[in-house]
Amino acid sequence: MPYKHPVDINTGHFDLDVSGVAGFFGGEEAISAMETIHLYKYRKWMGWYNSPGSWNVGKRFGMLANSRFWDGLFPGPNEDPAKFFELDGKQGPKYVASRSGSILEHTGHLAYLIMQTCKEEPGVQVKGRVTKRNKVTLIQTQLIFEESATKEKLPVRTIPHHGGRHTCVAILPIVVSFATCALCGWTYDWFCCSMILLGIISSGMSSLVIGSASLELRGVKPAPTAPPGDGMLMDGDNIVLLLGKEENVATITRGKFTLNYEPWVKKRSRKEKRKRPVPGKESTNSNRRSDTEAGLQNHSLDRGPNQEAVPIKDEYAAIGLCSLLLVIQLLAQLLLIPQGTFLGQIMFLSSFAASWAYNLYLSSIDKEYIQEQLLLKILNLDERHMQTYSLGTRTTAAVFACLMLQPPGVYAESEWKRLGFEPEGIIRKFIPNNTPVWITWREKVLGVMRDRKVRSRDTCYDLLQMSDEEKDMFESNDQNLLEHLLEDARTAYDLAMSEQIWLGSGMEYPVGDQ
């Protein structure tokens, strides 16, 4: 008698429709593509295609919406939009001012971009002794804001969009999405037709709303009596010398990028009750911005009869609604796409494939590089105002930086103190060594800086030579070290003289003396 299994494991015909889970596919690429939307011209108008990854995109950008309702629906930290899109918020290098004496251990996002730009430059290799290359970039800052914009309020400039081929490439997914939608309708597959159309609408509306912000550069209002902002950004073996007015240098070191959304995007969908704040008690939710911080963007106040004024946060309800639409899109696809015909499902997946390819193209572009180019444009900097040198030793870089940061035409130490210029302190930022050899070397360098008014290269070169007294003072090893250090100083001196001709500082030397 044949054996019969007690349980029938044959479930019959089972059809797994992969198009139902296609909304999860390509989510990372879609998010990365959406994060570039504020950088490209016309990018916000190019989102009308059936994009994959609607669930991931909706959950991600829904965190921008800021209220109890949206925080419950899309949990996560409510960051500033510019930081959320990684357009601001990165920590920049250390900054040392040569005149005011101020030191910033960490600068902002703009200084970070400037340093990254200078690191990418190959630099002109300067002849001389080589131990370890140090790259020094000299930047003559230019006027960024109109003088009228800095008198009464924080200066702000709108950053123009970056051009590119993305507009032409976007035609591919848009045409494919509309063509597949029309073909599904022509074959009376209304399930797939409606889902492709819903994907087009939700993606297009999201791009339009999220991309409606203008990218702005917000500067710093300097004190009326602030000295020139000359100083240097220091990141290991990479140095950037910033020369120019305080407001221009301060914009690089402490300015920031902001995203300014239209009021219809930021407005609240409903009025939210506020509790009266308890003095001395801070909020325990570290993942949420404080009311004071968030209220900097919207200064409207919610006042009760016996309540203190409490700033109202921007809700970004329009972004929340678009994110909700993207999530609903996926749920609808899970239910309705399996009801469509085989041809309709193929059309649906074809629109996804074309859209995914476009998202992949956008996400492959270096967003940080685009930011660097936009920043240089808004700072009015080009190759005429920036020059990078690759110096062979740290001592050469130290002397070159010190000579370039010396106030033009000022040589007396009394005047240095009055202006707040401390050349020895600048050199110590590079090399803090305090042995007799290094002390002697620093004194010689400072002596050259005092006697540059002689306007003779030979005279200054004589000061950078080892005297007979110093030869008797040091042993042979120390003599060799001092000679190498003085050789580095002479190399830096020659380079500084040629650069000051380029800067037109009035300290150029006669051609015959060079």
Stockholm file with secondary structure:
# STOCKHOLM 1.0

chainA/1-514         MPYKHPVDINTGHFDLDVSGVAGFFGGEEAISAMETIHLYKYRKWMGWYNSPGSWNVGKRFGMLANSRFWDGLFPGPNEDPAKFFELDGKQGPKYVASRSGSILEHTGHLAYLIMQTCKEEPGVQVKGRVTKRNKVTLIQTQLIFEESATKEKLPVRTIPHHGGRHTCVAILPIVVSFATCALCGWTYDWFCCSMILLGIISSGMSSLVIGSASLELRGVKPAPTAPPGDGMLMDGDNIVLLLGKEENVATITRGKFTLNYEPWVKKRSRKEKRKRPVPGKESTNSNRRSDTEAGLQNHSLDRGPNQEAVPIKDEYAAIGLCSLLLVIQLLAQLLLIPQGTFLGQIMFLSSFAASWAYNLYLSSIDKEYIQEQLLLKILNLDERHMQTYSLGTRTTAAVFACLMLQPPGVYAESEWKRLGFEPEGIIRKFIPNNTPVWITWREKVLGVMRDRKVRSRDTCYDLLQMSDEEKDMFESNDQNLLEHLLEDARTAYDLAMSEQIWLGSGMEYPVGDQ
#=GR chainA/1-514 SS CCCCCSSCCCCCCCCCCGGGGGGGTTHHHHHHHHTTTTTBTTGGGCCCSCCSCHHHHHHHHGGGCCSHHHHHHSCSCCCCHHHHTTSSCCCCCEEEESSSCCEESSCCHHHHHHHHHHHHSCCEECCSCCSSCEEEEEEECCCCSCGGGGTSSCCEEECCCBCCTHHHHHHHHHHHHHHHHHHHHHTTCHHHHHHHHHHHHHHHHHHHHHTTCEEEEECCCCCTTCCCCCEEEEETTEEEEEESCHHHHHHHHHCEEEEECCHHHHSCSSCCCCCCCCTTCCCSCTTSCCHHHHTTSCCCEECCTTCCCEECCCCCHHHHHHHHHHHHHHHHHHHHGGGSCHHHHHHHHHHHHHHHHHHHHHHTSCHHHHHHHHHHHHTTCCTTTEEEEEESSHHHHHHHHHHHHSCTTCCCHHHHHHHTCCHHHHHHHHCCCCSHHHHHHHHHHHHHHHSGGGCCHHHHHHHTSCCHHHHHHSCHHHHHHHHHHHHHHHHHHHHHHHHHHHHTCSCCCCGGGC
#=GC SS_cons         CCCCCSSCCCCCCCCCCGGGGGGGTTHHHHHHHHTTTTTBTTGGGCCCSCCSCHHHHHHHHGGGCCSHHHHHHSCSCCCCHHHHTTSSCCCCCEEEESSSCCEESSCCHHHHHHHHHHHHSCCEECCSCCSSCEEEEEEECCCCSCGGGGTSSCCEEECCCBCCTHHHHHHHHHHHHHHHHHHHHHTTCHHHHHHHHHHHHHHHHHHHHHTTCEEEEECCCCCTTCCCCCEEEEETTEEEEEESCHHHHHHHHHCEEEEECCHHHHSCSSCCCCCCCCTTCCCSCTTSCCHHHHTTSCCCEECCTTCCCEECCCCCHHHHHHHHHHHHHHHHHHHHGGGSCHHHHHHHHHHHHHHHHHHHHHHTSCHHHHHHHHHHHHTTCCTTTEEEEEESSHHHHHHHHHHHHSCTTCCCHHHHHHHTCCHHHHHHHHCCCCSHHHHHHHHHHHHHHHSGGGCCHHHHHHHTSCCHHHHHHSCHHHHHHHHHHHHHHHHHHHHHHHHHHHHTCSCCCCGGGC
//
